[in-house]
Amino acid sequence: MIFRWRGIDHLLIGDLASWPIALAALLRSPRAKVVIAAHGTDVGYAGRPTLRGKLYKFYLRLAAAMLGKALVIANSSATESRVKNAGFRRTRVIPLAADGNNPAPSGKHGNNLLFAGRIIPQKGLAWFVTEVLPRIPENIGLDVAGQILESAEAAVLTHPRVRHLDALSPDALKSAYANALAVVVPNISMPTNEYEGFGLVATEAAASGGVVLAANLDGIKDAVMDGQTGFLLAAENPAIWIDKIVEIGKWTDSQRHKFIQSSMEACREWYSWDRVGRQTFDALTGE
């Protein structure tokens, strides 16, 4: 996207992988201000211990050398850190947002946990089913809403306390968030250096009236306001996850309603697209 502001062309590029577009724009307008958005894989792929990963790392370092004055907008502090490791000097963190126009909470729930997202190792579903689910009260099950991308990870869907809902429509997913005892986002660290750029599921779930339990890992730290829009729990620590699930299971309807109401209000104030728009415009214009 190119627009003119106060006599200077401004170029916004949607992801770091597309940075060569800026070279063409700078040939046309050498004084143009370049802003590039960074999300996750467009940065994280450079950390993979493969030939392709190493080549992509060189590709990003070339971008940092040729576009030294470019500003990179990162969706989280974790993404910003990786952008800086690639050689970019000018960065800004602008966390993402979620739809805040959702019905008020009732305080009721269906006594099942919910996992929503792609079924891949990084998301931690297999870890959760293996290490946590068997050690929480037997009347609590786990609903899984998401597309199977790795068959080995999906093997846990046969667990007797797991129900696979497949991919849900946006409205059905919002309802599932609100009706779950808690929405779990149990990401784990990966030996391949993959990471979670933001963790939008956590933000969307909280904005929809869900109680969010998320791994205190990577960009998820910016997707959850700990104690306000959910709870950040130590990644891959079963005891902490078990204790928090049991604690939330003992909440009264009044306690639950109060927390969700406050959580949704915090989401409307911070995880709003108006805030993202203002911050992005400020980044583009330098104000």
Residue pairs with C-beta under 8 A, 6 or more apart in sequence:
1 11
1 12
2 9
2 10
2 11
2 12
2 25
2 32
3 9
3 10
4 10
5 284
5 285
6 285
8 31
8 32
8 33
9 25
9 29
9 31
9 32
9 33
10 32
10 33
10 35
10 284
10 285
11 21
11 22
11 25
11 32
11 33
11 34
11 35
12 35
12 36
12 37
12 280
12 284
13 19
13 21
13 22
13 34
13 35
13 36
13 37
14 37
15 36
15 37
15 38
15 39
15 42
16 36
16 37
16 38
16 42
16 43
16 60
16 63
16 72
16 83
16 86
17 42
18 36
19 36
19 63
19 67
19 70
20 63
22 34
22 36
22 67
22 70
23 66
23 67
25 32
25 34
26 32
26 34
33 71
33 284
33 286
34 67
34 69
34 70
34 71
35 70
35 71
35 72
35 73
35 283
35 284
36 67
36 70
36 71
36 72
36 73
37 72
37 73
37 75
38 72
38 73
38 74
38 75
38 79
38 80
38 82
38 83
38 197
39 75
39 79
39 197
39 198
40 75
40 79
40 195
40 196
40 197
40 198
40 219
41 194
41 197
43 60
43 74
43 79
43 82
43 83
43 86
43 197
44 82
44 193
44 194
44 195
44 197
45 52
45 53
45 56
46 53
46 56
46 57
46 59
46 60
46 82
46 86
47 53
47 57
47 82
47 192
47 193
47 194
47 195
48 56
48 192
48 193
48 194
49 192
49 193
53 193
57 86
60 86
60 87
61 86
61 87
63 86
63 87
63 88
64 86
64 87
64 88
64 89
65 87
68 89
69 90
70 88
70 90
71 90
71 91
71 92
71 283
72 80
72 83
72 88
72 90
72 91
72 92
73 91
73 92
73 93
73 94
73 280
73 283
74 80
74 83
74 91
74 92
74 93
74 94
75 93
75 94
75 95
75 96
75 197
75 198
75 219
75 222
76 93
76 95
76 197
76 198
76 199
76 218
76 219
76 221
76 222
76 223
77 93
77 219
77 221
77 222
78 195
78 196
78 197
78 218
78 219
78 221
78 222
79 93
79 197
79 198
79 219
80 91
80 92
80 93
82 195
83 91
84 91
92 279
92 283
93 222
94 276
94 279
94 280
94 283
95 198
95 222
95 223
95 270
95 271
95 276
96 198
96 200
96 203
96 223
96 271
96 276
97 203
97 271
97 272
97 273
97 275
97 276
98 200
98 203
98 204
98 206
98 207
98 208
98 267
98 271
99 204
99 207
99 208
100 207
100 264
100 267
100 268
100 271
100 272
102 174
102 178
102 207
102 208
102 209
102 264
103 178
103 209
104 209
104 261
104 264
105 178
105 209
105 256
105 257
105 260
105 261
105 264
106 178
106 257
107 253
107 254
107 256
107 257
107 260
108 179
108 253
109 179
109 180
109 181
109 256
110 179
110 180
110 181
111 139
111 140
111 141
111 181
111 249
112 140
112 141
112 142
112 143
112 163
112 180
112 181
113 140
113 141
113 142
113 143
113 180
113 181
113 182
113 183
113 184
113 245
114 142
114 143
114 144
114 145
114 176
114 177
114 180
114 182
114 183
114 184
114 205
114 210
115 123
115 125
115 128
115 142
115 143
115 144
115 145
115 146
115 183
115 184
115 185
115 186
116 144
116 145
116 146
116 168
116 173
116 176
116 177
116 183
116 201
116 205
117 123
117 145
117 146
117 185
117 201
118 146
118 147
118 149
119 125
119 144
119 146
119 147
119 148
119 149
119 150
119 153
119 154
119 157
120 149
120 150
120 153
121 150
121 152
121 153
121 188
121 190
122 187
122 188
122 190
122 194
122 195
122 196
123 146
123 153
123 185
123 186
123 187
124 185
124 186
124 187
124 188
124 215
124 235
124 236
125 144
125 153
125 156
125 186
126 152
126 153
126 155
126 156
127 186
127 188
127 236
128 142
128 184
128 186
128 241
129 142
129 156
129 159
129 162
130 156
131 236
131 238
132 186
132 238
132 241
132 242
132 245
133 142
133 159
133 161
133 162
135 238
135 242
136 242
136 245
136 246
137 246
137 249
138 161
140 161
140 181
140 245
140 249
141 161
141 162
141 163
142 159
142 161
142 162
142 163
142 184
143 162
143 163
143 165
143 176
143 180
144 157
144 162
144 163
144 164
144 165
145 165
145 166
145 167
145 168
145 173
145 176
146 166
146 167
147 166
147 167
148 154
148 157
156 162
157 164
165 176
168 176
173 204
173 208
174 204
174 208
177 183
177 204
177 205
177 208
177 209
177 210
178 208
178 209
178 210
180 210
180 211
181 211
181 245
181 248
181 249
182 210
182 211
182 212
182 213
182 245
182 248
183 201
183 202
183 205
183 210
183 211
183 212
183 213
183 230
184 213
184 214
184 241
185 199
185 201
185 202
185 205
185 212
185 213
185 214
185 215
185 220
186 213
186 214
186 215
186 235
186 241
187 196
187 199
187 214
187 215
187 217
187 218
187 220
187 235
188 215
188 217
188 235
188 236
189 217
189 235
189 236
195 217
195 218
195 219
196 217
196 218
196 219
196 220
197 218
197 219
198 219
198 220
198 222
198 223
199 214
199 218
199 219
199 220
199 222
199 223
199 224
200 223
202 212
202 214
202 220
202 223
202 224
202 229
202 230
203 223
203 224
203 229
203 267
203 271
205 212
205 230
206 212
206 224
206 229
206 230
206 263
206 264
206 266
206 267
206 271
207 264
207 267
207 268
207 271
209 260
209 263
209 264
210 260
211 230
211 248
211 256
211 259
211 260
211 263
212 224
212 229
212 230
212 231
212 263
213 230
213 231
213 233
213 241
213 244
213 245
213 248
214 220
214 223
214 224
214 230
214 231
214 232
214 233
215 232
215 233
215 234
215 235
215 236
216 226
216 232
216 233
216 234
216 235
217 235
220 232
221 232
224 230
224 231
224 232
225 266
225 270
226 232
228 262
228 263
228 266
229 263
229 266
229 267
229 271
230 263
231 244
233 240
233 241
233 244
234 240
248 256
251 259
281 287
